[in-house]
Amino acid sequence: MRMAAYKVLAVETRYWRPKTNYVQQIIEGVKGKVNDGDFIVISEKAISTATGNIIDENTVTPTLNSKFIARFWMRIVWGYILGPLCHFHPDFLERLRAYPFVLGSRHKRVALQQCGLLQALMFGSEGGIDASNLAYSYTSLPLRRADEAAQRIRRELLQDLGKRICVVIADTDKTYSFRSFHFTPRPNPIRGIHSFGGFFAYVIGRFFGLKRRATPLAVAGRELQAEEALQIAEAANRARGFGAGRTVWDMADSFKVDLADVSWEMLETVRHKPIVILRGKR
């Protein structure tokens, strides 16, 4: 697959369940495919899942605040006001208007605890929390030390393969760009991307139709300006695809089960591409 400035190769691996040695999976996946100076982009969610940075929402007790967000804010405010302002597809608006109360209340409790109110008021991917491509009622949490993970991957690639690679960890959550100003509702992006406002930033970016790209969270092995890192993250995002589904609804529909009934075994039947190699065109 080719992008404007890079040759791009998405690397398929087995699904990374919790306790997977993801670094070894990366080494095996890119062996014989990388050269010095290449970029490797790794999915943050895949790393979070492999390292057990997940939570079983079935064990969470909702609060009055999380119930209010699930019943009123999601169904009414997002379903009828913010969703149309953000140009959501009619099918997705219908899903929001029927937002699951019990499962949603638990999920919003986790979002409130982990990321705060402005993130919990997002329609999904609150602060980097993500339940798609995860089994049952599990949801992945954002990496707290993405820089350390990227440095570890870079060191292991150098030690095992003898290759000097630039490692980027990225999330599908979007960064919006107005000329040279880049902002995201996602906490902890790389330097040069501004994080603020939670759902406000998301609504502004979507309402005005600003350029949106996947968000780089950590870079190891080379100094990258925000614009170049955004190009790399988005090229990888397009090459990777969405695994079992872009959203939890899509994932459940693809397996023809209820939202909390997707199993690890089901996920293992889907093609997963957590690693993407990019090489600058000469």
ROBA-64299 format. One record per residue (C-alpha): residue number from 1; x, y, z; residue in one letter. Coordinates in steps of 0.2 Angstrom, whole numbers, plus 2048, in hexadecimal, padded with zeros to 3 digits. Each point is the difference from the previous one (the first is absolute). Last residue first. Example, Ala and Ser with C-alpha at 12.3 -4.5 7.8 and 13.67 -1.06 7.14 Angstrom:
REM ROBA-64299
> 2,844,7FB,824,S
> 1,7FA,7EF,803,A
//
This chain:
REM ROBA-64299
> 282,843,829,7F5,R
> 281,7EF,7FC,808,K
> 280,800,7FF,813,G
> 279,7FD,7EF,807,R
> 278,7F1,7FC,80B,L
> 277,7FE,7F0,80A,I
> 276,7EF,7FD,808,V
> 275,7FD,7F5,80F,I
> 274,7EF,7FC,809,P
> 273,7FA,7F7,7F0,K
> 272,7F2,7F4,806,H
> 271,7F6,7F4,7F4,R
> 270,7F1,7FA,809,V
> 269,7FE,7EE,807,T
> 268,809,804,810,E
> 267,7F3,80C,804,L
> 266,7F3,7F2,801,M
> 265,80B,7F6,80B,E
> 264,802,80F,80C,W
> 263,7ED,801,801,S
> 262,7F3,80D,7FA,V
> 261,7F1,7FE,80C,D
> 260,800,812,808,A
> 259,7F8,809,7F1,L
> 258,7F4,7F2,7FB,D
> 257,805,7F4,7F3,V
> 256,7FF,7FF,7ED,K
> 255,813,7FF,7FE,F
> 254,802,80F,7F4,S
> 253,7F1,809,809,D
> 252,809,7FF,811,A
> 251,810,808,7F9,M
> 250,7F6,80D,7F7,D
> 249,7F7,805,810,W
> 248,810,800,809,V
> 247,807,80C,7F4,T
> 246,80C,7FF,7F1,R
> 245,7FE,7EE,7FE,G
> 244,809,7EF,802,A
> 243,810,806,7FA,G
> 242,7FF,813,7FB,F
> 241,80C,803,7F2,G
> 240,812,800,802,R
> 239,805,809,7F0,A
> 238,7F5,80F,803,R
> 237,807,801,812,N
> 236,812,7FF,7FA,A
> 235,7FE,80E,7F4,A
> 234,7F8,80A,80E,E
> 233,80E,7FD,80D,A
> 232,80D,805,7F3,I
> 231,7F8,810,7FA,Q
> 230,7FD,805,812,L
> 229,812,7FD,805,A
> 228,805,80A,7F1,E
> 227,7F5,80F,806,E
> 226,805,7FE,812,A
> 225,812,802,7FC,Q
> 224,80A,7F0,802,L
> 223,811,7FD,80A,E
> 222,805,7EE,7FD,R
> 221,802,7F0,809,G
> 220,7F1,800,80B,A
> 219,7EF,809,7FD,V
> 218,7F1,7FF,80B,A
> 217,7ED,804,800,L
> 216,7FD,803,7ED,P
> 215,7EE,804,7FD,T
> 214,7F7,7FA,7F0,A
> 213,7FB,80E,7F4,R
> 212,7F2,80D,7FE,R
> 211,800,80F,7F4,K
> 210,7F3,80C,807,L
> 209,7EE,7FE,7FB,G
> 208,7FA,80F,80B,F
> 207,7F4,7F6,80A,F
> 206,80B,7F1,801,R
> 205,80F,80A,807,G
> 204,7F5,80A,80C,I
> 203,7F7,7F1,806,V
> 202,80F,7F7,804,Y
> 201,808,80E,809,A
> 200,7F1,803,80B,F
> 199,7FF,7ED,804,F
> 198,810,801,80A,G
> 197,805,812,800,G
> 196,813,7FF,7FE,F
> 195,80F,7F7,7F9,S
> 194,80C,80A,7F5,H
> 193,80B,7F7,7F3,I
> 192,811,807,7FF,G
> 191,807,7F3,80D,R
> 190,7F9,7EF,7FE,I
> 189,7EE,7FC,806,P
> 188,7FC,7FF,812,N
> 187,7ED,801,801,P
> 186,7F5,7FE,7F1,R
> 185,7F4,80E,7FD,P
> 184,80C,805,7F2,T
> 183,809,810,7F9,F
> 182,80C,805,7F2,H
> 181,803,811,7FB,F
> 180,80B,801,7F0,S
> 179,7F1,804,7F4,R
> 178,7F1,7FB,80B,F
> 177,803,7EE,804,S
> 176,7F6,7F3,80A,Y
> 175,807,7F1,809,T
> 174,7F5,7F1,800,K
> 173,7FF,7F0,80A,D
> 172,807,7F2,7F7,T
> 171,80F,7FF,80C,D
> 170,812,800,7FC,A
> 169,811,7F9,806,I
> 168,80E,805,7F5,V
> 167,811,7F7,7FF,V
> 166,80E,806,7F6,C
> 165,80B,7F2,7FB,I
> 164,813,7FD,801,R
> 163,801,7EE,7FB,K
> 162,80C,7F3,808,G
> 161,7F2,7F3,800,L
> 160,800,7FA,812,D
> 159,809,80E,809,Q
> 158,7FA,80F,7F5,L
> 157,7EE,7F9,800,L
> 156,800,7FE,813,E
> 155,806,812,803,R
> 154,7F3,807,7F4,R
> 153,7F2,7F6,809,I
> 152,806,806,811,R
> 151,801,812,7FB,Q
> 150,7EE,7FF,7F9,A
> 149,7FA,7F8,810,A
> 148,808,80D,80B,E
> 147,7F9,80E,7F5,D
> 146,7EE,7F8,802,A
> 145,801,801,813,R
> 144,7EE,802,806,R
> 143,7F9,7F6,7F2,L
> 142,7EE,803,7FD,P
> 141,7F3,7F4,807,L
> 140,7F9,7F1,7F7,S
> 139,7EE,7FA,802,T
> 138,7FA,7EF,805,Y
> 137,7EE,7FC,801,S
> 136,801,7F0,7F5,Y
> 135,80F,800,7F5,A
> 134,80A,80F,7F9,L
> 133,800,806,7EE,N
> 132,7F6,810,804,S
> 131,800,804,813,A
> 130,80B,810,7FF,D
> 129,805,80C,80E,I
> 128,80C,80D,7F7,G
> 127,7F9,80F,80A,G
> 126,7EE,7FA,7FD,E
> 125,801,7F6,7F0,S
> 124,7ED,802,7FF,G
> 123,7F2,80D,7FF,F
> 122,80B,80C,80A,M
> 121,7F8,806,811,L
> 120,80C,7F5,809,A
> 119,80F,80A,7FA,Q
> 118,7F9,810,806,L
> 117,7FC,7F8,811,L
> 116,810,7F8,805,G
> 115,80C,7F3,7F8,C
> 114,801,7F0,80A,Q
> 113,7F2,801,80D,Q
> 112,7F4,809,7F4,L
> 111,804,7F5,7F2,A
> 110,7FE,7F0,80B,V
> 109,7EF,807,806,R
> 108,7FB,804,7EE,K
> 107,803,7ED,7FB,H
> 106,7F5,7FA,80E,R
> 105,7F2,80C,7FB,S
> 104,802,7FA,7EE,G
> 103,7FE,7EE,804,L
> 102,7F0,803,80A,V
> 101,7F9,80E,7F5,F
> 100,804,7FA,7EF,P
> 99,800,80F,7F4,Y
> 98,7F0,7FF,7F6,A
> 97,801,812,7FA,R
> 96,813,7FD,7FD,L
> 95,7FC,7F1,7F5,R
> 94,7F4,80B,7F6,E
> 93,80D,80D,7FE,L
> 92,80C,7F3,7F9,F
> 91,7F4,7FB,7F2,D
> 90,7FD,812,7FC,P
> 89,812,803,7FD,H
> 88,808,80D,80B,F
> 87,802,812,7FA,H
> 86,808,807,810,C
> 85,7F1,80C,802,L
> 84,7F4,7F1,7FD,P
> 83,809,7F6,80E,G
> 82,801,80F,80C,L
> 81,7ED,803,800,I
> 80,7F4,7F1,7FE,Y
> 79,80A,7F1,805,G
> 78,80E,808,808,W
> 77,7F5,80B,80C,V
> 76,7F2,7F4,801,I
> 75,806,7EE,801,R
> 74,812,803,806,M
> 73,7FC,80E,80C,W
> 72,7EF,7FA,807,F
> 71,802,7ED,803,R
> 70,812,7FC,800,A
> 69,806,811,807,I
> 68,7F2,7FF,80E,F
> 67,805,7EF,804,K
> 66,813,805,802,S
> 65,7FB,80E,80C,N
> 64,7F5,7F5,80A,L
> 63,80E,7F3,802,T
> 62,802,7F0,7F7,P
> 61,808,7F1,809,T
> 60,80F,7F9,7F6,V
> 59,803,7ED,800,T
> 58,7F9,7FD,7EE,N
> 57,80B,80E,7FA,E
> 56,80F,7F4,800,D
> 55,80F,80C,7FF,I
> 54,80F,800,7F5,I
> 53,812,804,801,N
> 52,804,7ED,7FF,G
> 51,810,803,7F7,T
> 50,7FA,7F8,7F0,A
> 49,7F0,80A,800,T
> 48,809,811,803,S
> 47,80D,7FC,7F3,I
> 46,7F2,7FC,7F3,A
> 45,7F7,810,805,K
> 44,80F,80A,7FD,E
> 43,802,7FA,7EE,S
> 42,812,7FF,7FB,I
> 41,808,80A,7F2,V
> 40,811,7FB,7FA,I
> 39,80A,80D,7F6,F
> 38,80E,7FB,7F5,D
> 37,812,808,802,G
> 36,809,7F0,800,D
> 35,7F7,7F2,7F6,N
> 34,7F1,7F6,804,V
> 33,7F7,7F1,7F8,K
> 32,80C,7F1,805,G
> 31,7FA,800,812,K
> 30,7F1,80C,801,V
> 29,7F3,7F3,808,G
> 28,80C,7F6,80A,E
> 27,807,810,808,I
> 26,7EE,807,803,I
> 25,7FA,7F0,807,Q
> 24,80F,7FF,80C,Q
> 23,7FC,812,806,V
> 22,7EE,7FA,802,Y
> 21,803,7F2,80C,N
> 20,7EE,7FC,802,T
> 19,7FA,801,812,K
> 18,7EF,807,7FB,P
> 17,7FB,7FA,7EF,R
> 16,809,807,7F1,W
> 15,7F7,7F9,7F0,Y
> 14,80B,7F6,7F5,R
> 13,80B,80B,7F5,T
> 12,7FD,80A,7EF,E
> 11,80D,80D,7FB,V
> 10,7FA,80F,7F7,A
> 9,80C,806,7F3,L
> 8,802,812,7FA,V
> 7,80B,809,7F4,K
> 6,800,812,805,Y
> 5,7FE,812,7FA,A
> 4,7EF,7FF,7F7,A
> 3,7FB,7EF,806,M
> 2,803,7EF,7F8,R
> 1,7F9,7EF,805,M
//
